[in-house]
């Protein structure tokens, strides 16, 4: 029961953070409520909340991704206060410790900064330098870990070096799986198979 309470509580907090982020972009409380409610109730993501083994990794990473985005938006929209940039990058670094899914922020934050700051993009220099240093450090750390970690002999080769056909199959079936899970409850799919 404590796992369920923590999981649901963290998901609720993340939904509130989505609401805050959406309110900054849409400038409409109603649109922000819809975004937060959609995040809270969207059924395909239920495994991240109901499956205890993934809750801390997924919900924790999501929490720090949203915190990073909120601090970054405040950095760009509030006269480039350097502390917002530092807190944004710190939240990104912490998020990487939970799950690697936050790696997209290394590309997304500069892109969002160029869009939001359009004419004042030069004020992003410090942020981009700090972000680059964190990215290089993280990738260097991952490379070292990959090189010093032994790979067991029993691991199938397609896990570490899938063929082009496996990539094509995954690329073709992923949208179908996503759409199926979006509109058809998972229990129905399992029952049919």
Secondary structure, 3 states (H helix, E strand, C coil): CHHHHHHHHHHHHHHHHHHHHHHHHHCCHHHHHHHHHHHHHCHHHHHHHHCHHHHHHHHHHHHHHHHHHHHHHHHHHCCCCHHHHHHHHHHHHHHHHHCHHHHHHHHHHHHHHHHHHHHHHHHHHHHHHHHHHHHHHHHHHHHHHHHHCCCCCCCCHHHHCCCHHHHHHHHHHHHHHHHHHHHCCHHHHHHHC
